[in-house]
Every structure is written in structure tokens, then in C-alpha cells.
Amino acid sequence: MKILITGATGFIGHQLVRVLSHEHKLTILTRSPAAAHHQLGAEHQYLGNLTSLSDFNEFDAVINLAGEPIANKRWSDKQKQLICQSRWDITSRIAELIKASDNPPQVLISASAVGIYGRQSAQPIDETYVLSSLDDSTTQDFPLRICSHWEELALSAQSDNTRVCIMRTGLVLGLSGGALAKMLLPFKLGLGGPIGTGQQGMSWIHQDDQIRLISFLLNQTQCQGIFNATAPTPVSNYKFSKLLGRALKRPALMPMPAIILRLLLGDMSELLTQGQYVLPTKAEEAGFKFTYPELEQAFASLID
């Protein structure tokens, strides 16, 4: 296949490129082609923008992972705008080019996040959960607002010729990026522990299963629509902390009060104090098998 990938230099993107390059011809869309060329290799084509293209006739598939990292900086108004536009603008343009194609890509795989489910109780939810409309009570739920419009833009590209798969991703576990890499130091120092009540859900997925799921959706022509990219065993923040401490052979007894976290992080603290227990029902029904369905097993594969 000829595949266009956005977000290829990111935490998951660079690993995906390595896996797909064995069988497919890849074109990388990036703001810094020279840097991406150095990071990902000379065997790929590189595009600095999409302005030179009037359609996507040359591509068999598009994988859209681009977006400003949501947890890298405090959520100022400027940062919120950057987070939104870095997702919405590129996804809108991709959809436009697919719709302008006489021979469009067979599939668009586009990222989203479990934050679209908003604040949930301990009741597990899957893709059948009916999302609330963005009324006055939900407009302040920033992740929900980002993802709702992001998905809407991607789904606008769907047609009889192009299937669209949306991946609602949870906490991706790996050591080269993402939240786990940032959590390791305090836990190694014995300063890790539950956040707030510790009862909020943490829906997670091992990096290898995330990449395998993308490849699965790429090749399974019956798959379209929403897919939760989460392991089948979401856990509470309390259990996550305990298992991480056990994997590192360190205590995990230092709770972080929610009010302190909010003082430190502002609105972004909601990513840690609010959560959901999200199940990957559609992926499993389609035949996807998780290599790491259990958190203890996932930690063991990543931590010596």
C-alpha cells in the first residue's frame, strides 16, 4: 500500500513507521521534513504541507495521528487553541482531499481519545455509549470538546469508497514517550501514589497493542466507525499506582490531593483526577487479540 501518515515523528508514530515500512510505501507529512528524514530514514517520501496536493488519488490509506501533545503544557487559552487547531485543521484538510479524489484512499484511520466520554463513574462503557451533546454543562469539558469535533471532521470523509476508523485511545504505555515515561521518576524515588480519591478509571493500552490495532484496522476491510484503543481491563488509579510501584519494587503510598494537583496544573489536572473505565468491545468483536490484556503483564514487559 501507499500510505500517508501524519504525526509520524511522535511517540506512537515513529514506532508505527518502523513496523509499516517493511511492507508499505510511506509518505510522511511533517512540519520539519529534514528532521523527520533524519529520525525516520531516507526510504520514505516527505511532505512539508498539503498545499501542493489537489487530491489523494495516489494514496491507498491515510493514518492521521497529528496533534499537539495534550499534556505537555498548562492549558492556557493559547495552548487550548493550539491543541484544537493542530488536530482540527489537518483533519479537515485530509477529509477535503479525500472527498476531492476520483480514486480516494480505501481507508482513513484517525486518532481520537477516550476523553470524548467525559467524566464517568465506575460503570464500564464501550462504543455503544451515547455521547451527550455539547450543551452548557459540557462545553467546559475540554477533552470532550476537542474530540467531538475532531471525530466529526474525520467521519465526513466516509463514503462507499473510503471507510473511516476512529481510534479512541487511552493511556498508552511505553518508555519512549507518553505519560508512563513521566511517571517513572517519582515512583522510582518512592514518591508515587494514588491521585485524588484514586477511584477514577484509567483506560490504558500497551504501545505494541496500539500499533498492532492500527495495522489491524488498516487491513480488515470490514472495520469502520469507532474503536476504543484500550486494553480490556481498565483499572482504578489506585490499582494502577500499586501495580506500577510493585513493578518498580518501590512503595506507592504518597497520595496526591486533587486540590494540590489543580493548583499545579490548572484545568489540565482533570486528565488525572477524572477518568473512565473504557472497554474495547468493537475491536474484540472484529477479532483483534490483545498481546497485553492485563496491566501487570504490560508493566513486566516494559520495566526491568
N, C-alpha and C positions, 0 to 999 in steps of 0.2 A: 504494500500500500504506500501511497504518497500521503504523508500526514503532516499537517501544520500544527505546531504546538506553541501555545503561549505560556508564560510562566515557567519556561524550561530551565532557568537558572536557579529556581527556588529549591527549597528543602525536598519536596517530592519530585519536582520537575526534573532535576538533574539525574535522579535515580531512574526515573521513567525513561529518559532519553537513552541511558545506558542499556536498559532492557530492550526497548523497541528497536534500537539501531541494528540489532542482529538480523532482523527480518524485514525492516521497512526503510523507506527513504524519507528522511525527516527534513522539514523546513522549520527553522526556529525564528519566531517573531520576538524581538527583544529591542529595548531602547539602546542597548550597547552591544552592537554586533561584534566589535573587536574583542571585548571582554568575554562575551559568550563563546566566541570562536576559541579563545584561549582555554576556557573552562571545559567546554564540551567536545572540542575536537574539530578537525578540518574536514571530516567526511560529510558534514551536514551543510545545507544551504541556510543563509541567514538573511532576515529582513529587518530593517530598522523601523518600518511602519507599513501600513496597508494602503497608503495613498496611491501607490503605483499600480494597484490591482483594481480591476473593474468587476471581477467575479472570482469565484473559487473553482472554476471548471477543472483546474489541474490537480485538485486535491481529492483524495478518496475519503479522508476523515479529518476532523478538526478536534483537537483536545485543548480546551480553554481553562487554564489554571491561573491566569494572571490576576494580580491584585496586591495592593499594598498590604503588608502584614498587619493584621488587626490588633495585635497585642504588643507591638514594638514600642509605641509611644503613647503618652497620655492622650485621652480623647478631647483635645481642644476642638473648637468649631472648625478650624482649618484642617486638622487631622481627620476629622469625621468626613469632611468634604473630599479629601484625598482618598480615603478608604472607599467611599462610594464611587467616585468618578473613575478610579483605577479599575473598578470592576464593570461598572455600567457602560462606560464609553467603548471599551474594547468589545464587550459582548454585543452591544448594539451594532457596531460596525461589522462584526462577524456575521450576525444574522442578516444584515443588509446584503452582504456579498454572497451569502448562500442563496438568498431569495433572488438575486440577480443572475444566478448561474443557470445556463441551459442544461448542464450536466453537473448538478451540485454534488457535494460530498455525501456519501451514504450515511454518515453519522456525525453528529456533534456531541461530544462529551464535555459537559460544562460543570465547573465546580460550584458548590454552594456549601452551606454549613448547617449543623443541627440547631444553631441559634435561631433558625427560622421558626422553630416550635415555641419560642418564647419561654416564659417561666412556667415550669411544670412541677407537679407534685411527684411522689414516688411511684405513681402509676406508670408502667412502661407504655410507650407509644411507638407506633410504626408508621409506614407510609399512608395508612388509611386514616390517620388523624386529620380532621378537618381544621384547617388553619382559620384563625379569627381574621376578620377584615381589619384593616389598619384604621380603626376609629380613634377617637381622642384618648382612649385608655391604653392604646398600644403604640402610638406614634413615638413615645419616649423609649420604646424598646428598640435600641439602635440595631443590634444584630438582626432582629426580625425584619426591620425596615430595609436594611441593606439587601438581605437575601431574597425578600419577596420580589423586589423589582429586578434583581439580578436574574432570578429564575424566569420571570415574565419575559425578559428580553431574549433569553436563550430559547425558550419554548416557542417564540414567534418564528423561529427558523424551521419548525417541524412541518413536514409535508409528506406526501406519498413517496417522495424520492429521498427524503432525509429524515432519519429518526433522531430524536434528541434524548439523551440520557443525562439527567441531573444527578450529581452525587452530593448528597448532604453529609458532609464529613464531620466526624467528631474530633477528639483529641488524638492526633497522630503521634505514635510513639516511635522515636528514633533518637540517635545521639548526635546526628549532624545538623540538627535544627529542631524547631518546634518547641513546645512547652517543656517537655521532659528534660531536654538539654539544659534549660534554665533552672529547673528544679533540683538538679543533681547536687550542686554545691551545698546549699543549705542542709539538704538531707545527709550528705556525707559528713557535714560538721555536727550532726546531731541536732540541728535546729529545725527540722521539718516536722510537720504535723497537720492535723485537720484544719480546714479553713471555715470560720463561722461555726455553724451547727455541725458541719461535717456530713449532714444528711443529703445534701444536694447531689444529684446524679452526675456521674462522669461517664460519658459515652465515648469510648476510645477505640482505636484500631492500630494494629502494628503496621509500620511503614511497608513491610513486604506485602501484607494483605491489601493495603491501599493500592499499591502498584499492580498487584495481581487482579484486583477488581477492575481497574481501568482497562487492562488488557482483555479481561473477560467481556466487559461491555462493548469493547471495540469489535470483538469477533462474534458475539452472539447476536445474530440479526433479529431475533425475536424480542430483544430487550429494548424498551423505550420508556420514557417517563421518569418518575422519581425513584431513586435508590438511596437508602441510608448506607453510608460508608462507615459503619460502626461494627465492632465485634458483637456477637450475640449475647454477651454477658456484661452489660453496663453495671457499674458498681457505685456505691456512695463515695464521696470524697474521703470519708473516714477510712473505709476499707482500702481505697487507693493508696492513701498515705501509709497505712500499716503495711501493705504488701511491698510498697517501694522501700520503706525502711528495712523490712526483712531481707529484701534482695540485696540491699547495700550493707546488711549486717550492722545497722545503726538504729537507735531508738527513734520513734516518730511521735514524740509526746508534746511538742511545742505548738499548741493551738494558736492560730492567727485570728483574733477577733475581727468580725466583719467591719466594725466601725473604724478600726485602725487601717484596714485594707482600703477602705473608701477614702480616708484621709491621704493615703499614699498614692492611690491610683485614680481617684475620682470615679467617674462613671464606668471606666474600664474594669473596676473591681467586680462588676456584675458578671463578668466572664467566669469568675472564680467562686462567687457566692451564690449564683443561681445556676441551675442545671436541669438536665432531663435524663431520663432512662430510655434511650432510643434503641430500637431493635431493627435488624436488617432483614425484615421479612421478605421483601421482594427479591433481594439478591439470593437468599437461600432457596426461595421457591423456583428461581431461574436455574438453580443447580450449582451456585457458587459455594465452594467449600473453604472455610477459613483454616489457614495453617496455624493460626494462634487465636483460638476462640476464648482462652482463659487468660486473665491478666497475669497471674503468677508465672505462667508459661511464657508470656510475652516478655516480662521483665527478665526472666532467666536467659532468654536468647540475646538480650541486649547488654546485660550487665554481668561482668566477670565476677 
